[in-house]
Amino acid sequence: MSARFDQLVATAVLGIDTLWGGDVMNPSGTGRFIADSWFSDAPLPEAYTHPTAARLRETGAVSAREPDRAAIEAYLQAVDLPGAIAALRAESSSFDHLRGEYVRGLADSFEVMWDLAMEILGKGAPVPYERCVRASTGHAPTPSDPAAKRRQVQALLAGAGFPSDDDDELLAAVDSWRGQRYVPMASVRTIGAAYIAHYAALTERNVRPHLPAPLRQVPMSNIEFLPIKDAWFSGSMNYLGRRRTSDGRPEYEASYEINASLQISVPEFEQLVSHEVVPGHVTTFAFLQDLFVRGLAGFEASVLTMNTRAATLFEGIANNSILMAHGVTEVEQLPDEDLRIGVLLALLQDDAKNQASYLTWKEGAAEADVAAALRRDFLCSEERAKKLSGAWGRHPLLGRMYLPCYRSGTDLVADLRRRHSPGKLLPVLYGCDGLVDCTTIEEALV
């Protein structure tokens, strides 16, 4: 692999991240944005270290309510982002087909994120919604249909003593069920540790045996849960991966900041742990870090990025993680009725993320109307409906590119798990045969 390619990846990822006000070296999700990781030990590129970059991180760059245009122009004079993205696309032709397609997918995403920034600054035409969704998921936007999951939830709730006959009664039943099972945020570290241990044990039983032997030595859940007040997000998994043992090996560490105002039941929290930690995001990132350290994954595996087709696949892995850990393919095969309800509600919330994006950017619906639809149709809590229709849904990047990733990736990985054995699928899913995304994984499985 060439140093030039590594530099182009670093410049494109951290340049776009900086342009949107992110700071990949910040250990907190309150300071991070597009770039999800930097664990390579490589020197940071000028796109991060140039003096003009610090000003953008301080002011929020194009994400700010009132962008500092002079600071942005100074940065763009110093760092040639369009040039780096174009060169990255050109470099993709030198790789084998699957890796080349992966890198071209990154370039597609970076070009859209650049154009969205120029749109905000009044220096470019509005970016079509379909182009945004295709760049991050590989397909055109479509609305979510919650009907089947709603029927399952209604039947399960009735069996649990929360019957309902119409939409209003169903929402009231969900609220009542949640209210009796809320996670006390003051105890989130203790509860989190217990569920992490539980899912680590399940993953050892049902996931690890299907992976290559070297990955069986990699810590899958080195994470700390941290409550955080007044965050605009519900939670942020911050993969760090920069600590080293005395002999220089990675410690694969991460943190998870959870919003102290989050309204979440214990079964939904159980799903959250499998999604964010093991065998979900922390496990995925730790495996990729190990593959990178052993020279089995390219530099692009060390600078993982939101709003990409890889991110769609990662969200799909995470949302299927609770089923993977239990060694099943369907929600109805989970061992506990409460857990089945919690998982269905979590999946409905991710359907709601896609719907918030679609209603906001495809149909131009008002924020209040979107929030009402998410509550009524997808059984979201008031807190979730408000954030998904507002801070998330109306954000030009998260709303137009990232929210559709969840449902798209979830459906893809669920389908792959039904069609392929764990021994065939899991090594490919976790990057053991080369980094893949939501559009290349099918070909990698042939």
NORJOPE-V542306 format. One record per residue. SS is DSSP state (A for helix, B for strand, O for the rest). D_LAST is the distance of its C-alpha to the last C-alpha in whole Angstrom. Layout:
SS|D_LAST, SS|D_LAST
This chain:
O|26, O|29, A|31, A|31, A|28, A|29, A|32, A|30, A|28, A|31, A|33, A|31, A|30, A|34, A|35, A|34, A|35, A|38, A|39, O|38, O|40, O|38, O|38, O|35, O|38, O|40, O|39, O|40, O|38, O|41, O|40, O|37, O|35, O|32, B|31, O|30, O|30, O|31, O|31, O|31, O|34, O|34, O|37, O|37, O|37, A|40, A|38, A|39, A|42, O|44, A|48, A|47, A|44, A|46, A|48, A|45, A|44, A|47, A|47, O|44, A|43, A|42, A|41, O|45, O|47, O|49, O|47, O|49, A|49, A|51, A|49, A|45, A|47, A|48, A|44, A|43, A|45, A|44, O|41, O|39, A|36, A|35, A|35, A|33, A|30, A|30, A|30, A|27, A|25, A|27, A|25, A|22, A|22, A|22, O|19, O|16, A|14, A|12, A|15, A|17, A|16, A|17, A|20, A|21, A|20, A|23, A|25, A|25, A|26, A|29, A|30, A|30, A|32, A|34, A|35, A|36, A|38, A|40, A|40, A|42, O|44, O|45, O|44, O|41, O|40, O|39, O|35, O|33, A|32, A|29, A|28, A|28, A|26, A|23, A|24, A|23, A|21, O|19, O|21, O|24, O|27, O|27, O|30, O|29, O|30, O|32, A|33, A|31, A|31, A|35, A|36, A|34, A|36, A|39, A|39, A|38, A|41, A|43, A|43, O|43, O|47, O|46, O|46, O|46, O|47, O|46, A|44, A|47, A|47, A|44, A|44, A|47, A|45, A|42, A|45, A|47, A|44, A|43, A|47, O|47, O|44, B|44, O|43, O|46, A|45, A|48, A|46, A|43, A|42, A|43, A|41, A|38, A|39, A|39, A|36, A|34, A|35, A|34, A|30, A|30, A|31, A|29, A|26, A|27, A|27, A|23, O|21, A|22, A|22, A|18, O|18, O|19, A|23, A|24, A|23, A|25, A|28, O|27, O|30, O|28, O|31, O|33, B|35, B|38, B|39, B|42, B|43, B|44, O|47, O|47, O|43, O|42, O|38, O|38, B|36, B|35, B|32, B|33, B|31, O|34, O|32, O|35, O|37, B|37, O|39, O|41, O|39, O|37, O|34, B|33, O|34, O|31, O|34, B|34, B|36, B|36, B|39, B|39, B|42, O|45, O|45, O|42, O|43, O|40, B|40, A|39, A|36, A|35, A|36, A|34, A|31, A|32, A|32, A|28, A|27, A|29, O|29, O|27, O|24, O|24, A|25, A|27, A|25, A|22, A|24, A|26, A|22, A|22, A|25, A|25, A|22, A|24, A|27, O|25, O|24, O|20, O|20, O|22, A|25, A|23, A|22, A|26, O|27, O|25, B|26, O|27, O|26, O|23, A|19, A|19, A|22, A|20, A|17, A|20, A|22, A|20, A|19, A|23, A|24, A|21, A|23, A|26, A|24, A|21, A|25, A|26, O|23, O|23, O|21, O|24, A|27, A|29, A|28, O|30, O|33, O|35, A|37, A|38, A|34, A|33, A|35, A|34, A|31, A|31, A|34, A|31, A|29, A|31, A|32, A|29, A|29, A|33, A|31, A|29, A|32, A|35, A|33, A|33, A|36, A|38, A|36, A|35, O|38, O|41, O|42, O|44, A|44, A|46, A|44, A|41, A|42, A|44, A|40, A|38, A|41, A|42, A|38, A|36, O|38, O|38, O|41, A|44, A|43, A|39, A|40, A|43, A|40, A|37, A|39, A|41, A|40, A|37, O|36, O|39, O|38, O|36, O|33, A|33, A|34, A|32, A|29, A|28, A|29, A|26, A|24, A|25, A|24, A|21, A|19, A|20, A|19, A|16, A|15, A|17, A|15, A|12, A|14, A|15, A|12, O|11, O|13, A|15, A|14, A|10, A|11, A|14, A|13, A|11, A|13, O|16, O|15, O|15, O|12, O|14, O|15, O|13, O|15, O|15, O|13, O|11, A|9, A|7, A|5, A|6, O|4, O|0
